[in-house]
Amino acid sequence: MIIQLDPTIPMDTPKGPAKAHFMIDYGQEHHLLWVCFTDATGECWTWPNPKIKLQANVSMDQRTKQ
């Protein structure tokens, strides 16, 4: 199953900050895959769940504590 994310979700990826546009779910025995476009270059990369994190969001107090 593939789901288009609207709005996109800001993520921290191994290639830097990016926006997730799609999520791919192949079922219970596989990680979710996130289709992301990097902020700096616009490159499209697909990352499994363990490789990415939600970007910090001061307004929502997400990942702001050290």
Predicted model as a PDB file, atoms N, CA, C, CB and O in Angstrom, pLDDT in the B-factor column:
MODEL        1                                                                  
ATOM      1  N   MET A   1       0.846  -1.160   0.000  1.00 96.00           N  
ATOM      2  CA  MET A   1       0.000   0.000   0.000  1.00 96.00           C  
ATOM      3  C   MET A   1       0.903   1.238   0.000  1.00 96.00           C  
ATOM      4  CB  MET A   1      -0.969  -0.010   1.220  1.00 96.00           C  
ATOM      5  O   MET A   1       1.924   1.262   0.686  1.00 96.00           O  
ATOM      6  N   ILE A   2       0.529   2.249  -0.760  1.00 97.00           N  
ATOM      7  CA  ILE A   2       1.242   3.520  -0.772  1.00 97.00           C  
ATOM      8  C   ILE A   2       0.251   4.626  -0.404  1.00 97.00           C  
ATOM      9  CB  ILE A   2       1.902   3.790  -2.171  1.00 97.00           C  
ATOM     10  O   ILE A   2      -0.879   4.664  -0.891  1.00 97.00           O  
ATOM     11  N   ILE A   3       0.711   5.523   0.468  1.00 98.00           N  
ATOM     12  CA  ILE A   3      -0.140   6.613   0.936  1.00 98.00           C  
ATOM     13  C   ILE A   3       0.551   7.939   0.642  1.00 98.00           C  
ATOM     14  CB  ILE A   3      -0.450   6.473   2.457  1.00 98.00           C  
ATOM     15  O   ILE A   3       1.710   8.135   1.008  1.00 98.00           O  
ATOM     16  N   GLN A   4      -0.162   8.854  -0.022  1.00 98.00           N  
ATOM     17  CA  GLN A   4       0.361  10.195  -0.238  1.00 98.00           C  
ATOM     18  C   GLN A   4       0.099  11.019   1.021  1.00 98.00           C  
ATOM     19  CB  GLN A   4      -0.287  10.862  -1.499  1.00 98.00           C  
ATOM     20  O   GLN A   4      -1.024  11.051   1.524  1.00 98.00           O  
ATOM     21  N   LEU A   5       1.124  11.676   1.522  1.00 98.00           N  
ATOM     22  CA  LEU A   5       1.022  12.466   2.747  1.00 98.00           C  
ATOM     23  C   LEU A   5       0.697  13.912   2.400  1.00 98.00           C  
ATOM     24  CB  LEU A   5       2.331  12.386   3.567  1.00 98.00           C  
ATOM     25  O   LEU A   5       1.430  14.571   1.662  1.00 98.00           O  
ATOM     26  N   ASP A   6      -0.409  14.389   2.943  1.00 97.00           N  
ATOM     27  CA  ASP A   6      -0.823  15.773   2.684  1.00 97.00           C  
ATOM     28  C   ASP A   6      -1.367  16.366   3.969  1.00 97.00           C  
ATOM     29  CB  ASP A   6      -1.889  15.848   1.545  1.00 97.00           C  
ATOM     30  O   ASP A   6      -2.496  16.061   4.354  1.00 97.00           O  
ATOM     31  N   PRO A   7      -0.597  17.200   4.638  1.00 96.00           N  
ATOM     32  CA  PRO A   7       0.642  17.842   4.200  1.00 96.00           C  
ATOM     33  C   PRO A   7       1.839  16.898   4.332  1.00 96.00           C  
ATOM     34  CB  PRO A   7       0.890  19.117   5.008  1.00 96.00           C  
ATOM     35  O   PRO A   7       1.752  15.842   4.959  1.00 96.00           O  
ATOM     36  N   THR A   8       2.952  17.304   3.729  1.00 97.00           N  
ATOM     37  CA  THR A   8       4.175  16.525   3.843  1.00 97.00           C  
ATOM     38  C   THR A   8       4.676  16.570   5.288  1.00 97.00           C  
ATOM     39  CB  THR A   8       5.256  17.055   2.867  1.00 97.00           C  
ATOM     40  O   THR A   8       4.270  17.432   6.067  1.00 97.00           O  
ATOM     41  N   ILE A   9       5.562  15.633   5.638  1.00 95.00           N  
ATOM     42  CA  ILE A   9       6.090  15.549   6.999  1.00 95.00           C  
ATOM     43  C   ILE A   9       7.589  15.857   6.974  1.00 95.00           C  
ATOM     44  CB  ILE A   9       5.822  14.139   7.617  1.00 95.00           C  
ATOM     45  O   ILE A   9       8.339  15.186   6.266  1.00 95.00           O  
ATOM     46  N   PRO A  10       8.036  16.858   7.734  1.00 95.00           N  
ATOM     47  CA  PRO A  10       9.477  17.163   7.792  1.00 95.00           C  
ATOM     48  C   PRO A  10      10.231  16.064   8.540  1.00 95.00           C  
ATOM     49  CB  PRO A  10       9.719  18.534   8.479  1.00 95.00           C  
ATOM     50  O   PRO A  10       9.865  15.700   9.657  1.00 95.00           O  
ATOM     51  N   MET A  11      11.281  15.542   7.917  1.00 96.00           N  
ATOM     52  CA  MET A  11      12.062  14.436   8.483  1.00 96.00           C  
ATOM     53  C   MET A  11      13.545  14.776   8.497  1.00 96.00           C  
ATOM     54  CB  MET A  11      11.825  13.142   7.687  1.00 96.00           C  
ATOM     55  O   MET A  11      14.020  15.568   7.683  1.00 96.00           O  
ATOM     56  N   ASP A  12      14.273  14.167   9.435  1.00 96.00           N  
ATOM     57  CA  ASP A  12      15.733  14.167   9.422  1.00 96.00           C  
ATOM     58  C   ASP A  12      16.159  12.824   8.858  1.00 96.00           C  
ATOM     59  CB  ASP A  12      16.343  14.417  10.863  1.00 96.00           C  
ATOM     60  O   ASP A  12      15.817  11.777   9.408  1.00 96.00           O  
ATOM     61  N   THR A  13      16.915  12.851   7.748  1.00 97.00           N  
ATOM     62  CA  THR A  13      17.341  11.632   7.070  1.00 97.00           C  
ATOM     63  C   THR A  13      18.873  11.572   7.051  1.00 97.00           C  
ATOM     64  CB  THR A  13      16.766  11.572   5.624  1.00 97.00           C  
ATOM     65  O   THR A  13      19.525  12.559   7.389  1.00 97.00           O  
ATOM     66  N   PRO A  14      19.457  10.433   6.661  1.00 97.00           N  
ATOM     67  CA  PRO A  14      20.912  10.358   6.537  1.00 97.00           C  
ATOM     68  C   PRO A  14      21.481  11.347   5.507  1.00 97.00           C  
ATOM     69  CB  PRO A  14      21.315   8.949   6.160  1.00 97.00           C  
ATOM     70  O   PRO A  14      22.675  11.644   5.538  1.00 97.00           O  
ATOM     71  N   LYS A  15      20.653  11.850   4.611  1.00 97.00           N  
ATOM     72  CA  LYS A  15      21.090  12.836   3.608  1.00 97.00           C  
ATOM     73  C   LYS A  15      20.749  14.267   4.008  1.00 97.00           C  
ATOM     74  CB  LYS A  15      20.457  12.525   2.262  1.00 97.00           C  
ATOM     75  O   LYS A  15      20.936  15.192   3.217  1.00 97.00           O  
ATOM     76  N   GLY A  16      20.246  14.460   5.240  1.00 96.00           N  
ATOM     77  CA  GLY A  16      19.896  15.795   5.720  1.00 96.00           C  
ATOM     78  C   GLY A  16      18.392  15.990   5.803  1.00 96.00           C  
ATOM     79  O   GLY A  16      17.624  15.052   5.590  1.00 96.00           O  
ATOM     80  N   PRO A  17      17.973  17.218   6.115  1.00 96.00           N  
ATOM     81  CA  PRO A  17      16.542  17.508   6.239  1.00 96.00           C  
ATOM     82  C   PRO A  17      15.794  17.234   4.934  1.00 96.00           C  
ATOM     83  CB  PRO A  17      16.334  18.961   6.660  1.00 96.00           C  
ATOM     84  O   PRO A  17      16.305  17.498   3.846  1.00 96.00           O  
ATOM     85  N   ALA A  18      14.592  16.708   5.059  1.00 97.00           N  
ATOM     86  CA  ALA A  18      13.799  16.357   3.876  1.00 97.00           C  
ATOM     87  C   ALA A  18      12.324  16.397   4.242  1.00 97.00           C  
ATOM     88  CB  ALA A  18      14.192  14.950   3.325  1.00 97.00           C  
ATOM     89  O   ALA A  18      11.952  16.449   5.414  1.00 97.00           O  
ATOM     90  N   LYS A  19      11.498  16.371   3.204  1.00 97.00           N  
ATOM     91  CA  LYS A  19      10.046  16.284   3.389  1.00 97.00           C  
ATOM     92  C   LYS A  19       9.582  14.923   2.874  1.00 97.00           C  
ATOM     93  CB  LYS A  19       9.298  17.457   2.644  1.00 97.00           C  
ATOM     94  O   LYS A  19       9.897  14.534   1.750  1.00 97.00           O  
ATOM     95  N   ALA A  20       8.832  14.205   3.709  1.00 98.00           N  
ATOM     96  CA  ALA A  20       8.257  12.925   3.296  1.00 98.00           C  
ATOM     97  C   ALA A  20       6.960  13.209   2.530  1.00 98.00           C  
ATOM     98  CB  ALA A  20       7.992  11.989   4.538  1.00 98.00           C  
ATOM     99  O   ALA A  20       6.072  13.898   3.032  1.00 98.00           O  
ATOM    100  N   HIS A  21       6.862  12.673   1.316  1.00 98.00           N  
ATOM    101  CA  HIS A  21       5.685  12.866   0.475  1.00 98.00           C  
ATOM    102  C   HIS A  21       4.811  11.617   0.382  1.00 98.00           C  
ATOM    103  CB  HIS A  21       6.111  13.285  -0.907  1.00 98.00           C  
ATOM    104  O   HIS A  21       3.604  11.708   0.155  1.00 98.00           O  
ATOM    105  N   PHE A  22       5.442  10.434   0.564  1.00 98.00           N  
ATOM    106  CA  PHE A  22       4.707   9.174   0.470  1.00 98.00           C  
ATOM    107  C   PHE A  22       5.202   8.214   1.543  1.00 98.00           C  
ATOM    108  CB  PHE A  22       4.863   8.545  -0.939  1.00 98.00           C  
ATOM    109  O   PHE A  22       6.342   8.314   1.999  1.00 98.00           O  
ATOM    110  N   MET A  23       4.349   7.294   1.939  1.00 98.00           N  
ATOM    111  CA  MET A  23       4.718   6.210   2.829  1.00 98.00           C  
ATOM    112  C   MET A  23       4.301   4.905   2.153  1.00 98.00           C  
ATOM    113  CB  MET A  23       4.050   6.371   4.245  1.00 98.00           C  
ATOM    114  O   MET A  23       3.187   4.790   1.642  1.00 98.00           O  
ATOM    115  N   ILE A  24       5.204   3.927   2.155  1.00 98.00           N  
ATOM    116  CA  ILE A  24       4.932   2.632   1.545  1.00 98.00           C  
ATOM    117  C   ILE A  24       4.904   1.584   2.645  1.00 98.00           C  
ATOM    118  CB  ILE A  24       5.996   2.279   0.458  1.00 98.00           C  
ATOM    119  O   ILE A  24       5.825   1.503   3.458  1.00 98.00           O  
ATOM    120  N   ASP A  25       3.846   0.783   2.669  1.00 97.00           N  
ATOM    121  CA  ASP A  25       3.687  -0.270   3.674  1.00 97.00           C  
ATOM    122  C   ASP A  25       3.571  -1.602   2.951  1.00 97.00           C  
ATOM    123  CB  ASP A  25       2.435  -0.013   4.582  1.00 97.00           C  
ATOM    124  O   ASP A  25       2.586  -1.854   2.258  1.00 97.00           O  
ATOM    125  N   TYR A  26       4.596  -2.472   3.116  1.00 96.00           N  
ATOM    126  CA  TYR A  26       4.589  -3.788   2.495  1.00 96.00           C  
ATOM    127  C   TYR A  26       4.066  -4.873   3.434  1.00 96.00           C  
ATOM    128  CB  TYR A  26       5.982  -4.142   2.031  1.00 96.00           C  
ATOM    129  O   TYR A  26       4.069  -6.051   3.079  1.00 96.00           O  
ATOM    130  N   GLY A  27       3.617  -4.487   4.627  1.00 94.00           N  
ATOM    131  CA  GLY A  27       3.047  -5.471   5.538  1.00 94.00           C  
ATOM    132  C   GLY A  27       3.827  -5.598   6.833  1.00 94.00           C  
ATOM    133  O   GLY A  27       4.799  -4.881   7.070  1.00 94.00           O  
ATOM    134  N   GLN A  28       3.375  -6.534   7.670  1.00 93.00           N  
ATOM    135  CA  GLN A  28       3.898  -6.682   9.021  1.00 93.00           C  
ATOM    136  C   GLN A  28       5.368  -7.078   9.092  1.00 93.00           C  
ATOM    137  CB  GLN A  28       3.094  -7.689   9.743  1.00 93.00           C  
ATOM    138  O   GLN A  28       6.037  -6.729  10.065  1.00 93.00           O  
ATOM    139  N   GLU A  29       5.889  -7.782   8.116  1.00 93.00           N  
ATOM    140  CA  GLU A  29       7.255  -8.292   8.195  1.00 93.00           C  
ATOM    141  C   GLU A  29       8.279  -7.337   7.587  1.00 93.00           C  
ATOM    142  CB  GLU A  29       7.341  -9.630   7.504  1.00 93.00           C  
ATOM    143  O   GLU A  29       9.438  -7.712   7.405  1.00 93.00           O  
ATOM    144  N   HIS A  30       7.872  -6.111   7.272  1.00 94.00           N  
ATOM    145  CA  HIS A  30       8.769  -5.142   6.643  1.00 94.00           C  
ATOM    146  C   HIS A  30       8.644  -3.791   7.339  1.00 94.00           C  
ATOM    147  CB  HIS A  30       8.459  -5.003   5.132  1.00 94.00           C  
ATOM    148  O   HIS A  30       7.594  -3.448   7.882  1.00 94.00           O  
ATOM    149  N   HIS A  31       9.749  -3.028   7.311  1.00 95.00           N  
ATOM    150  CA  HIS A  31       9.692  -1.664   7.827  1.00 95.00           C  
ATOM    151  C   HIS A  31       8.847  -0.802   6.890  1.00 95.00           C  
ATOM    152  CB  HIS A  31      11.119  -1.071   7.983  1.00 95.00           C  
ATOM    153  O   HIS A  31       8.769  -1.065   5.690  1.00 95.00           O  
ATOM    154  N   LEU A  32       8.217   0.230   7.454  1.00 96.00           N  
ATOM    155  CA  LEU A  32       7.592   1.237   6.598  1.00 96.00           C  
ATOM    156  C   LEU A  32       8.688   1.915   5.800  1.00 96.00           C  
ATOM    157  CB  LEU A  32       6.774   2.281   7.435  1.00 96.00           C  
ATOM    158  O   LEU A  32       9.799   2.088   6.302  1.00 96.00           O  
ATOM    159  N   LEU A  33       8.399   2.301   4.567  1.00 97.00           N  
ATOM    160  CA  LEU A  33       9.337   3.050   3.731  1.00 97.00           C  
ATOM    161  C   LEU A  33       8.786   4.450   3.526  1.00 97.00           C  
ATOM    162  CB  LEU A  33       9.576   2.338   2.362  1.00 97.00           C  
ATOM    163  O   LEU A  33       7.599   4.624   3.253  1.00 97.00           O  
ATOM    164  N   TRP A  34       9.654   5.447   3.658  1.00 98.00           N  
ATOM    165  CA  TRP A  34       9.266   6.843   3.516  1.00 98.00           C  
ATOM    166  C   TRP A  34       9.946   7.417   2.284  1.00 98.00           C  
ATOM    167  CB  TRP A  34       9.634   7.660   4.784  1.00 98.00           C  
ATOM    168  O   TRP A  34      11.171   7.382   2.176  1.00 98.00           O  
ATOM    169  N   VAL A  35       9.158   7.945   1.353  1.00 98.00           N  
ATOM    170  CA  VAL A  35       9.684   8.570   0.149  1.00 98.00           C  
ATOM    171  C   VAL A  35       9.858  10.059   0.460  1.00 98.00           C  
ATOM    172  CB  VAL A  35       8.732   8.338  -1.096  1.00 98.00           C  
ATOM    173  O   VAL A  35       8.888  10.785   0.676  1.00 98.00           O  
ATOM    174  N   CYS A  36      11.131  10.492   0.478  1.00 98.00           N  
ATOM    175  CA  CYS A  36      11.466  11.851   0.915  1.00 98.00           C  
ATOM    176  C   CYS A  36      12.221  12.600  -0.177  1.00 98.00           C  
ATOM    177  CB  CYS A  36      12.302  11.812   2.206  1.00 98.00           C  
ATOM    178  O   CYS A  36      12.990  12.011  -0.937  1.00 98.00           O  
ATOM    179  N   PHE A  37      11.989  13.911  -0.241  1.00 98.00           N  
ATOM    180  CA  PHE A  37      12.731  14.796  -1.125  1.00 98.00           C  
ATOM    181  C   PHE A  37      13.576  15.712  -0.245  1.00 98.00           C  
ATOM    182  CB  PHE A  37      11.770  15.618  -2.062  1.00 98.00           C  
ATOM    183  O   PHE A  37      13.048  16.412   0.619  1.00 98.00           O  
ATOM    184  N   THR A  38      14.903  15.705  -0.471  1.00 98.00           N  
ATOM    185  CA  THR A  38      15.799  16.490   0.380  1.00 98.00           C  
ATOM    186  C   THR A  38      15.580  17.977   0.166  1.00 98.00           C  
ATOM    187  CB  THR A  38      17.260  16.129   0.103  1.00 98.00           C  
ATOM    188  O   THR A  38      15.341  18.428  -0.954  1.00 98.00           O  
ATOM    189  N   ASP A  39      15.666  18.738   1.262  1.00 97.00           N  
ATOM    190  CA  ASP A  39      15.468  20.186   1.199  1.00 97.00           C  
ATOM    191  C   ASP A  39      16.569  20.864   0.385  1.00 97.00           C  
ATOM    192  CB  ASP A  39      15.424  20.776   2.611  1.00 97.00           C  
ATOM    193  O   ASP A  39      16.287  21.787  -0.380  1.00 97.00           O  
ATOM    194  N   ALA A  40      17.817  20.420   0.537  1.00 97.00           N  
ATOM    195  CA  ALA A  40      18.953  21.096  -0.088  1.00 97.00           C  
ATOM    196  C   ALA A  40      19.032  20.877  -1.595  1.00 97.00           C  
ATOM    197  CB  ALA A  40      20.228  20.629   0.549  1.00 97.00           C  
ATOM    198  O   ALA A  40      19.314  21.813  -2.344  1.00 97.00           O  
ATOM    199  N   THR A  41      18.786  19.643  -2.047  1.00 97.00           N  
ATOM    200  CA  THR A  41      19.024  19.323  -3.456  1.00 97.00           C  
ATOM    201  C   THR A  41      17.781  18.897  -4.224  1.00 97.00           C  
ATOM    202  CB  THR A  41      20.036  18.244  -3.550  1.00 97.00           C  
ATOM    203  O   THR A  41      17.787  18.882  -5.455  1.00 97.00           O  
ATOM    204  N   GLY A  42      16.709  18.550  -3.505  1.00 97.00           N  
ATOM    205  CA  GLY A  42      15.507  18.066  -4.170  1.00 97.00           C  
ATOM    206  C   GLY A  42      15.588  16.608  -4.584  1.00 97.00           C  
ATOM    207  O   GLY A  42      14.678  16.098  -5.238  1.00 97.00           O  
ATOM    208  N   GLU A  43      16.682  15.922  -4.208  1.00 98.00           N  
ATOM    209  CA  GLU A  43      16.818  14.508  -4.553  1.00 98.00           C  
ATOM    210  C   GLU A  43      15.737  13.689  -3.863  1.00 98.00           C  
ATOM    211  CB  GLU A  43      18.214  13.985  -4.167  1.00 98.00           C  
ATOM    212  O   GLU A  43      15.297  14.021  -2.763  1.00 98.00           O  
ATOM    213  N   CYS A  44      15.320  12.625  -4.517  1.00 98.00           N  
ATOM    214  CA  CYS A  44      14.313  11.723  -3.969  1.00 98.00           C  
ATOM    215  C   CYS A  44      15.012  10.477  -3.434  1.00 98.00           C  
ATOM    216  CB  CYS A  44      13.245  11.348  -5.047  1.00 98.00           C  
ATOM    217  O   CYS A  44      15.758   9.809  -4.150  1.00 98.00           O  
ATOM    218  N   TRP A  45      14.754  10.175  -2.150  1.00 98.00           N  
ATOM    219  CA  TRP A  45      15.307   8.995  -1.505  1.00 98.00           C  
ATOM    220  C   TRP A  45      14.196   8.270  -0.774  1.00 98.00           C  
ATOM    221  CB  TRP A  45      16.453   9.369  -0.536  1.00 98.00           C  
ATOM    222  O   TRP A  45      13.238   8.890  -0.312  1.00 98.00           O  
ATOM    223  N   THR A  46      14.324   6.957  -0.669  1.00 98.00           N  
ATOM    224  CA  THR A  46      13.388   6.159   0.100  1.00 98.00           C  
ATOM    225  C   THR A  46      14.134   5.570   1.283  1.00 98.00           C  
ATOM    226  CB  THR A  46      12.739   5.045  -0.771  1.00 98.00           C  
ATOM    227  O   THR A  46      15.170   4.924   1.119  1.00 98.00           O  
ATOM    228  N   TRP A  47      13.592   5.800   2.496  1.00 98.00           N  
ATOM    229  CA  TRP A  47      14.257   5.390   3.732  1.00 98.00           C  
ATOM    230  C   TRP A  47      13.358   4.468   4.545  1.00 98.00           C  
ATOM    231  CB  TRP A  47      14.651   6.616   4.566  1.00 98.00           C  
ATOM    232  O   TRP A  47      12.153   4.700   4.637  1.00 98.00           O  
ATOM    233  N   PRO A  48      13.943   3.410   5.144  1.00 97.00           N  
ATOM    234  CA  PRO A  48      13.172   2.587   6.075  1.00 97.00           C  
ATOM    235  C   PRO A  48      13.025   3.313   7.415  1.00 97.00           C  
ATOM    236  CB  PRO A  48      13.851   1.204   6.278  1.00 97.00           C  
ATOM    237  O   PRO A  48      13.814   4.202   7.737  1.00 97.00           O  
ATOM    238  N   ASN A  49      12.039   2.940   8.167  1.00 95.00           N  
ATOM    239  CA  ASN A  49      11.729   3.570   9.455  1.00 95.00           C  
ATOM    240  C   ASN A  49      12.947   3.786  10.365  1.00 95.00           C  
ATOM    241  CB  ASN A  49      10.723   2.733  10.182  1.00 95.00           C  
ATOM    242  O   ASN A  49      13.095   4.886  10.899  1.00 95.00           O  
ATOM    243  N   PRO A  50      13.833   2.785  10.570  1.00 96.00           N  
ATOM    244  CA  PRO A  50      14.927   2.976  11.526  1.00 96.00           C  
ATOM    245  C   PRO A  50      15.956   4.030  11.107  1.00 96.00           C  
ATOM    246  CB  PRO A  50      15.627   1.675  11.738  1.00 96.00           C  
ATOM    247  O   PRO A  50      16.763   4.448  11.938  1.00 96.00           O  
ATOM    248  N   LYS A  51      15.951   4.469   9.854  1.00 97.00           N  
ATOM    249  CA  LYS A  51      16.961   5.407   9.356  1.00 97.00           C  
ATOM    250  C   LYS A  51      16.560   6.879   9.459  1.00 97.00           C  
ATOM    251  CB  LYS A  51      17.269   5.089   7.932  1.00 97.00           C  
ATOM    252  O   LYS A  51      17.397   7.754   9.233  1.00 97.00           O  
ATOM    253  N   ILE A  52      15.306   7.173   9.794  1.00 96.00           N  
ATOM    254  CA  ILE A  52      14.845   8.565   9.791  1.00 96.00           C  
ATOM    255  C   ILE A  52      14.179   8.934  11.107  1.00 96.00           C  
ATOM    256  CB  ILE A  52      13.874   8.801   8.637  1.00 96.00           C  
ATOM    257  O   ILE A  52      13.778   8.070  11.887  1.00 96.00           O  
ATOM    258  N   LYS A  53      14.071  10.251  11.338  1.00 93.00           N  
ATOM    259  CA  LYS A  53      13.386  10.773  12.523  1.00 93.00           C  
ATOM    260  C   LYS A  53      12.561  11.986  12.115  1.00 93.00           C  
ATOM    261  CB  LYS A  53      14.406  11.147  13.651  1.00 93.00           C  
ATOM    262  O   LYS A  53      12.866  12.667  11.136  1.00 93.00           O  
ATOM    263  N   LEU A  54      11.524  12.238  12.878  1.00 90.00           N  
ATOM    264  CA  LEU A  54      10.736  13.448  12.712  1.00 90.00           C  
ATOM    265  C   LEU A  54      11.608  14.645  13.073  1.00 90.00           C  
ATOM    266  CB  LEU A  54       9.447  13.407  13.587  1.00 90.00           C  
ATOM    267  O   LEU A  54      12.334  14.593  14.066  1.00 90.00           O  
ATOM    268  N   GLN A  55      11.555  15.719  12.292  1.00 89.00           N  
ATOM    269  CA  GLN A  55      12.323  16.919  12.618  1.00 89.00           C  
ATOM    270  C   GLN A  55      11.797  17.546  13.901  1.00 89.00           C  
ATOM    271  CB  GLN A  55      12.267  17.935  11.461  1.00 89.00           C  
ATOM    272  O   GLN A  55      10.619  17.409  14.234  1.00 89.00           O  
ATOM    273  N   ALA A  56      12.674  18.231  14.614  1.00 84.00           N  
ATOM    274  CA  ALA A  56      12.268  18.947  15.823  1.00 84.00           C  
ATOM    275  C   ALA A  56      11.240  20.018  15.460  1.00 84.00           C  
ATOM    276  CB  ALA A  56      13.500  19.584  16.530  1.00 84.00           C  
ATOM    277  O   ALA A  56      11.305  20.619  14.388  1.00 84.00           O  
ATOM    278  N   ASN A  57      10.289  20.246  16.373  1.00 75.00           N  
ATOM    279  CA  ASN A  57       9.254  21.244  16.157  1.00 75.00           C  
ATOM    280  C   ASN A  57       9.036  21.982  17.479  1.00 75.00           C  
ATOM    281  CB  ASN A  57       7.922  20.587  15.638  1.00 75.00           C  
ATOM    282  O   ASN A  57       8.396  21.463  18.394  1.00 75.00           O  
ATOM    283  N   VAL A  58       9.576  23.195  17.565  1.00 71.00           N  
ATOM    284  CA  VAL A  58       9.496  23.967  18.797  1.00 71.00           C  
ATOM    285  C   VAL A  58       8.049  24.287  19.144  1.00 71.00           C  
ATOM    286  CB  VAL A  58      10.306  25.255  18.672  1.00 71.00           C  
ATOM    287  O   VAL A  58       7.677  24.253  20.318  1.00 71.00           O  
ATOM    288  N   SER A  59       7.228  24.596  18.151  1.00 74.00           N  
ATOM    289  CA  SER A  59       5.826  24.950  18.395  1.00 74.00           C  
ATOM    290  C   SER A  59       5.046  23.814  19.041  1.00 74.00           C  
ATOM    291  CB  SER A  59       5.157  25.348  17.094  1.00 74.00           C  
ATOM    292  O   SER A  59       4.167  24.046  19.871  1.00 74.00           O  
ATOM    293  N   MET A  60       5.373  22.589  18.656  1.00 64.00           N  
ATOM    294  CA  MET A  60       4.666  21.424  19.191  1.00 64.00           C  
ATOM    295  C   MET A  60       5.452  20.747  20.314  1.00 64.00           C  
ATOM    296  CB  MET A  60       4.391  20.421  18.076  1.00 64.00           C  
ATOM    297  O   MET A  60       5.021  19.717  20.833  1.00 64.00           O  
ATOM    298  N   ASP A  61       6.609  21.320  20.697  1.00 69.00           N  
ATOM    299  CA  ASP A  61       7.482  20.779  21.747  1.00 69.00           C  
ATOM    300  C   ASP A  61       7.890  19.330  21.435  1.00 69.00           C  
ATOM    301  CB  ASP A  61       6.773  20.846  23.122  1.00 69.00           C  
ATOM    302  O   ASP A  61       7.899  18.474  22.319  1.00 69.00           O  
ATOM    303  N   GLN A  62       8.224  19.075  20.172  1.00 63.00           N  
ATOM    304  CA  GLN A  62       8.650  17.753  19.734  1.00 63.00           C  
ATOM    305  C   GLN A  62      10.162  17.739  19.544  1.00 63.00           C  
ATOM    306  CB  GLN A  62       7.931  17.348  18.425  1.00 63.00           C  
ATOM    307  O   GLN A  62      10.718  18.552  18.805  1.00 63.00           O  
ATOM    308  N   ARG A  63      10.818  16.796  20.229  1.00 66.00           N  
ATOM    309  CA  ARG A  63      12.270  16.588  20.121  1.00 66.00           C  
ATOM    310  C   ARG A  63      13.058  17.860  20.420  1.00 66.00           C  
ATOM    311  CB  ARG A  63      12.625  16.086  18.727  1.00 66.00           C  
ATOM    312  O   ARG A  63      14.087  18.099  19.787  1.00 66.00           O  
ATOM    313  N   THR A  64      12.610  18.670  21.355  1.00 64.00           N  
ATOM    314  CA  THR A  64      13.304  19.914  21.668  1.00 64.00           C  
ATOM    315  C   THR A  64      14.147  19.799  22.932  1.00 64.00           C  
ATOM    316  CB  THR A  64      12.305  21.040  21.821  1.00 64.00           C  
ATOM    317  O   THR A  64      14.984  20.666  23.188  1.00 64.00           O  
ATOM    318  N   LYS A  65      13.950  18.760  23.721  1.00 63.00           N  
ATOM    319  CA  LYS A  65      14.702  18.579  24.967  1.00 63.00           C  
ATOM    320  C   LYS A  65      15.957  17.753  24.677  1.00 63.00           C  
ATOM    321  CB  LYS A  65      13.822  17.884  26.062  1.00 63.00           C  
ATOM    322  O   LYS A  65      15.905  16.780  23.925  1.00 63.00           O  
ATOM    323  N   GLN A  66      17.067  18.142  25.268  1.00 56.00           N  
ATOM    324  CA  GLN A  66      18.329  17.413  25.071  1.00 56.00           C  
ATOM    325  C   GLN A  66      18.537  16.397  26.146  1.00 56.00           C  
ATOM    326  CB  GLN A  66      19.507  18.362  25.037  1.00 56.00           C  
ATOM    327  O   GLN A  66      19.545  15.691  26.142  1.00 56.00           O  
TER     328      GLN A  66                                                      
ENDMDL                                                                          
END                                                                             
